[in-house]
């Protein structure tokens, strides 16, 4: 539970923003919790509200969902799903593998991870998200304008988690490769920077793996 | 206002695609488990992915308020400074960093 408080600090305000947006876009209030439960992916939901308000064709929506959420494919490599044994719990854990849940689990050292801790954190995250959305809907009529700048909490959270993950695993080359990937992505494809950056980062890691894997193989061949 | 059937269709599409993207890689990985590549990636990926998420969240913040670049950078520095100086208490670091940003953005 304690793991999720800091994530909640990022998630809850974002949920409020979503609720406010739904009301401001003239969409029915139940859409905020319904979106949160069906997608459970913050940045995508904020994007979708605008698209739904203008009745964007379903095919365009499907493509957007695919591109924006494609990053989850990469989480599978290092998300500690093997800790969760029960099939239902496992299914829930996969469904609730959001950025924040991945980030919090990735910043923990191996020895401190457990199925109970992981699931409690994920359930708490979902509660914050749905609760934030409902609070935002309720605020929608009352507040003249949302408080600007609360979305920075998400950036601060990821920054802090990067620092913690770096402390438990000194992976400077990976950090540099990620930096290169995100820089190129921001310059070339600012609209879908996250998608491109992750793709580049994985490509660079695979290249690095291919380079480092060949060397010991040659040594054994020589000997 | 969009019809309820349209909204429902969107919800179904979003749920299906997102869940597939989260679940399918695990099924594929089962066949790769134990391979040196999968093991190496699982160690090397987290730090980089977190850094990318941090940068893209920063980018998103700045796109919302283009004048706020300096405030955002100051707030990131505050967040990092607090985190390293005051014993890595995540809630404190995130809370103070965000407070600084909100104050800078709204008061200046």
Interface residues (C-beta under 8 A of the other chain):
Chain A: X5 X6 X9 X10 X26 X27 X28 X31 X34 X35 X38 X39 X40 X41 X43 X44 X48 X52 X53 X55 X58 X61 X62 X65 X66 X69 X70 X71 X72 X73 X74 X75 X76 X77 X78 X81 X94 X95 X97 X99 X102 X103 X106 X107 X147 X148 X149 X150 X151 X152 X153 X154 X155 X156 X157 X158 X159 X160 X161 X162 X163 X164 X165 X166 X167 X169 X171 X173 X174 X175 X177 X178 X179 X181 X182 X186 X190 X193 X194 X197 X198 X201 X202 X205 X206 X208 X209 X213
Chain B: X1 X2 X4 X6 X7 X9 X10 X11 X12 X13 X14 X15 X17 X18 X19 X21 X22 X23 X24 X25 X26 X28 X29 X36 X37 X38 X40 X41 X42 X43 X44 X45 X46 X47 X48 X49 X50 X51 X52 X53 X54 X55 X56 X57 X58 X59 X60 X61 X64 X65 X68 X72 X75 X76 X79 X80 X83 X84 X88 X90 X91 X93 X94 X95 X97 X98 X101 X102 X104 X105 X106
